[in-house]
């Protein structure tokens, strides 16, 4: 009798452990570490660029938000086709690869395509992009928050009560046509209106949807709240850096321009960022409004002060 009970207990423990292991295997984190090596950012950027091109990726833009980092933005036909299948799928049309000098060591990392696909509620899980990036750059493991998130968690993600979901974006402005809005955004980015310039543009095939990656600069007490480098100095403080959080996006869909709320866009890449204390959301409390104001200028709208815009 005792042996039977012991066997049953052991079986329950084994099954429970298997369930926990299986569940843990399904959890995802926003970034994947490719390598940590010596050298310079420039040298590693050149090597990574070549590896990405060999793997069939198109480098659509590069961004150096600060001296110690470089970011490569890539796409390919499969990513663009996947983006075309989903509403606002343009957010998933690009993947970002960062090369960052951290205390003399060069960290190469990239966005986790499957994590991003779930966060952006895409119909395609971007497994093809995941396998190609892994083959081109390697995979030393996912990182970001201490605990990962499941596909279901990501598709319904919001940081906390009353914080925005993916489907609560900021509408920045409207035009008479898709082409008119594209021309307006291009012109204002070229002028650097509001301290914003273009990093890349990807047109989604078969639909009136385009994603722009944007660099955001600002100075002074108020301007720094939109500044990429300043924001990252507050939130990207762990040893494994999350530089590939940048750049943020504006999406032109039809005749409207949209952007994810910074309260969502930052939280999805830093889900364990504390609300208060050192290196917390409280330190960048003015950033979501500052970013929205600047993005609204690019779209030709007018920020009304209540979190919305008026043409």
C-alpha positions in Angstrom: 0.0 0.0 0.0 2.8 2.4 0.9 4.6 1.6 -2.3 1.5 2.4 -4.3 1.0 5.7 -2.6 4.7 6.6 -3.0 4.5 5.6 -6.7 1.3 7.8 -7.2 2.9 10.7 -5.4 6.1 10.4 -7.5 4.0 10.2 -10.7 2.1 13.4 -9.7 5.3 15.2 -9.0 6.8 14.1 -12.3 3.7 15.1 -14.2 3.6 18.5 -12.4 7.3 19.0 -13.2 6.7 18.1 -16.8 3.8 20.6 -17.0 5.9 23.3 -15.5 8.8 22.6 -17.8 6.6 22.5 -20.9 4.9 25.8 -19.8 8.3 27.4 -19.2 9.4 26.4 -22.6 6.4 28.2 -24.1 7.3 31.5 -22.4 9.0 34.2 -24.4 11.2 37.2 -23.8 11.6 40.2 -26.1 15.2 39.9 -27.0 17.7 37.2 -28.1 21.4 37.5 -27.4 23.5 36.6 -30.4 27.0 37.0 -29.1 29.3 38.8 -26.6 32.7 39.4 -28.1 35.6 41.8 -28.2 36.2 44.4 -31.0 34.4 47.6 -31.9 30.8 48.5 -32.7 31.9 49.3 -36.2 33.7 46.0 -36.8 30.9 43.9 -35.4 28.3 46.0 -37.3 30.1 45.2 -40.6 30.2 41.5 -39.8 26.6 41.3 -38.7 25.5 43.2 -41.8 27.2 40.7 -44.1 25.7 37.8 -42.2 22.2 39.3 -42.5 22.5 39.9 -46.2 23.8 36.4 -46.8 20.7 35.1 -45.0 18.5 37.0 -47.4 17.6 40.0 -45.2 17.4 43.5 -46.6 18.9 46.2 -44.4 16.4 49.1 -44.7 18.0 51.4 -42.1 20.6 51.9 -39.5 20.4 54.0 -36.4 23.1 55.1 -33.9 21.1 56.5 -30.9 24.4 57.1 -29.0 28.1 56.5 -29.5 28.2 53.1 -27.9 25.5 51.5 -30.1 24.4 50.8 -33.6 21.1 49.3 -34.7 20.4 47.6 -38.0 16.8 47.3 -39.2 16.0 44.4 -41.6 13.1 43.0 -43.5 12.5 40.4 -46.2 9.6 39.3 -48.5 8.4 36.8 -45.9 8.2 39.4 -43.1 6.3 41.8 -45.4 3.9 39.1 -46.6 3.3 38.2 -42.9 2.6 41.8 -42.1 0.1 42.0 -44.9 -2.0 39.3 -43.3 -2.8 41.2 -40.2 -4.5 44.4 -39.2 -1.6 46.8 -38.3 0.8 44.0 -39.2 3.2 46.7 -40.4 4.6 46.8 -36.9 6.0 43.3 -37.4 7.5 43.9 -40.8 10.9 44.8 -39.5 13.2 43.2 -37.0 15.9 45.1 -35.2 19.5 44.0 -34.5 21.6 45.9 -32.0 25.4 46.1 -31.6 26.2 47.7 -28.2 29.5 48.3 -26.4 29.0 47.4 -22.7 32.1 47.9 -20.6 34.4 47.1 -23.5 32.5 44.0 -24.7 30.3 44.0 -27.8 26.8 42.6 -27.3 25.0 41.6 -30.5 21.3 40.9 -29.9 18.0 41.1 -31.8 14.3 41.3 -31.3 12.6 37.9 -30.8 10.3 37.6 -33.9 7.8 35.2 -32.2 7.5 37.5 -29.2 6.9 40.5 -31.4 4.4 38.6 -33.5 2.3 37.8 -30.5 2.6 41.3 -29.0 1.4 42.8 -32.4 -1.4 40.2 -32.6 -0.2 38.9 -36.0 -1.7 35.9 -37.7 1.8 34.6 -38.6 4.2 33.7 -35.7 7.2 34.8 -37.8 8.9 31.4 -37.3 10.7 31.8 -40.6 12.3 35.0 -39.5 13.3 33.4 -36.2 15.0 30.5 -37.9 16.8 32.7 -40.4 18.1 35.1 -37.7 19.2 32.3 -35.5 21.1 30.7 -38.5 22.7 34.1 -39.4 23.5 35.4 -35.9 23.3 32.6 -33.4 21.2 32.2 -30.3 22.6 32.4 -26.8 19.2 32.6 -25.2 16.3 35.0 -24.7 16.4 37.8 -22.2 14.7 40.9 -20.9 12.3 40.3 -18.0 13.2 37.7 -15.4 10.0 35.8 -16.3 8.8 35.3 -19.9 5.3 35.8 -21.2 3.1 33.3 -23.1 1.5 33.9 -26.5 -1.9 34.5 -24.9 -0.4 36.9 -22.3 1.3 38.9 -25.1 -1.8 39.1 -27.3 -3.7 40.6 -24.5 -0.9 42.5 -22.9 -1.2 45.7 -20.9 1.2 46.8 -18.2 -1.4 47.4 -15.6 -5.0 48.5 -15.0 -6.0 51.5 -17.2 -2.8 51.2 -19.3 -3.3 50.8 -23.1 -3.4 47.6 -25.1 -2.1 47.0 -28.6 -5.4 48.0 -30.0 -5.4 51.4 -28.2 -3.0 53.3 -30.5 -2.6 57.0 -30.8 -4.3 58.4 -34.0 -1.9 61.2 -35.1 -3.7 62.7 -38.1 -5.6 62.2 -41.3 -5.4 63.2 -44.9 -7.5 63.0 -48.0 -5.7 59.9 -49.3 -3.1 57.4 -48.4 -0.6 59.0 -50.7 -1.2 62.4 -49.3 -0.5 61.2 -45.8 2.7 59.3 -47.0 3.9 62.5 -48.7 3.2 64.6 -45.6 5.0 62.2 -43.3 8.0 61.9 -45.6 8.2 65.7 -46.0 8.0 66.4 -42.2 10.6 63.7 -41.4 13.0 65.2 -44.0 12.6 68.5 -42.3 13.1 67.0 -38.8 9.9 68.5 -37.5 9.6 68.1 -33.8 13.1 66.6 -33.5 12.1 63.5 -35.5 13.8 62.1 -38.5 13.4 58.9 -40.7 15.4 55.8 -40.0 13.6 53.5 -42.5 10.4 52.9 -44.5 8.7 49.7 -45.4 5.7 49.5 -47.7 3.4 46.5 -47.0 2.5 44.7 -50.3 -1.1 44.5 -51.4 -2.5 47.1 -48.9 -2.3 50.8 -48.1 0.0 50.4 -45.1 3.5 51.7 -44.5 5.7 51.7 -41.4 8.3 54.3 -40.7 11.0 53.9 -38.2 11.8 57.2 -36.5 14.7 58.7 -34.6 13.6 61.0 -31.8 15.9 63.7 -30.5 15.3 66.4 -27.9 17.1 68.6 -25.5 16.4 70.6 -22.4 14.2 69.7 -19.5 11.1 69.2 -21.6 12.7 68.0 -24.8 14.6 65.2 -23.3 11.3 63.4 -22.5 11.1 62.4 -26.1 14.8 61.8 -26.6 15.7 58.2 -27.4 19.1 58.4 -25.7 17.8 59.9 -22.6 14.9 57.5 -22.3 17.2 54.5 -22.8 19.6 55.9 -20.1 16.7 55.6 -17.7 15.2 52.3 -18.6 17.9 50.2 -20.3 20.1 49.6 -17.2 20.6 45.8 -17.0 23.9 44.2 -18.0 22.3 42.7 -21.1 21.2 45.7 -23.0 17.9 46.1 -24.8 19.1 48.6 -27.4 17.0 46.9 -30.1 13.9 48.5 -28.5 14.7 51.3 -30.8 13.6 52.8 -33.1 9.9 53.4 -32.5 7.4 53.6 -35.4 4.7 55.6 -37.1 2.3 53.5 -39.3 0.3 55.1 -42.1 -2.7 52.9 -42.8 -5.1 54.2 -45.4 -5.4 58.0 -44.9 -4.6 57.9 -41.2 -1.3 58.0 -39.3 -1.0 56.0 -36.1 1.6 55.2 -33.4 1.5 52.7 -30.5 1.2 54.5 -27.2 4.6 54.8 -25.6 2.9 53.3 -22.5 2.4 50.1 -24.5 5.5 50.3 -26.8 7.9 50.7 -23.9 6.2 48.2 -21.6 6.1 45.4 -24.1 9.9 45.5 -24.4 10.4 46.2 -20.7 7.5 44.4 -19.0 9.3 44.1 -15.7 10.2 47.8 -15.4 9.0 49.0 -12.0 6.5 51.8 -11.7 8.5 53.8 -9.1 12.0 54.0 -7.8 15.3 54.2 -9.6 15.2 53.3 -13.4 11.4 53.2 -13.4 8.4 54.4 -15.4 8.1 57.3 -12.9 11.4 58.7 -14.2 10.0 59.0 -17.7 6.5 60.0 -16.7 6.5 62.9 -19.2 7.7 60.8 -22.2 4.5 59.3 -23.5 2.9 62.7 -24.0 6.1 64.2 -25.3 6.5 61.4 -27.9 2.8 61.6 -28.9 3.0 65.4 -29.4 6.1 65.1 -31.6 4.6 62.2 -33.7 1.4 64.2 -34.1 3.4 67.1 -35.7 4.9 64.6 -38.2 1.4 63.5 -39.2 0.2 67.1 -39.5 -2.3 66.8 -36.7 -2.6 69.0 -33.6 -2.3 67.6 -30.1 -5.3 68.7 -28.1 -3.9 68.1 -24.6 -6.2 65.3 -23.8 -4.3 62.4 -25.3 -5.9 62.9 -28.7 -5.4 65.0 -31.9 -7.4 67.3 -34.0 -6.9 67.9 -37.8 
